[in-house]
């Protein structure tokens, strides 16, 4: 009972946790997920893109989803850098802050993927990552007041 209480107390109800995935070298998505699927008992598959509407552009981010039957947890890899953008209207402002490329986490442009889970206390160590292709995961809290938190909640 005490262990369960400790586990529940560690998870803040409003905040979430994401993990940053950085690749050692640039490789195509399909090659990276081939190695991940080879190392794990569950497979990641490409699903619909995460779409973020801007004033001048609509940005698309690739999303891969996998489900672990053992832990009953769903994981998603979302590309941090937009894979393509669609111009909505002509850029008329000099300092609009928008360009053809957008990062979901602008403070981390070196991050290739954002690893998320709808579970409040997700254990990202359940995913075996290929050692020679990526660096160690960096878990960061994602506050309820942050824009990305609401984007990910809406996408789920």
Secondary structure by P-SEA (a helix, b strand, c coil): caaaaaaaaaccccbbbbbbbbbcccccaaaaaaaaaaaccbbbbbccccccccccbbbbbbbbbbbbccccbbbbbbbcccccccccccccccccccccccccccccccccbbbbbcccccccccccccccccccbbbbbbccccaaaaaaaaac
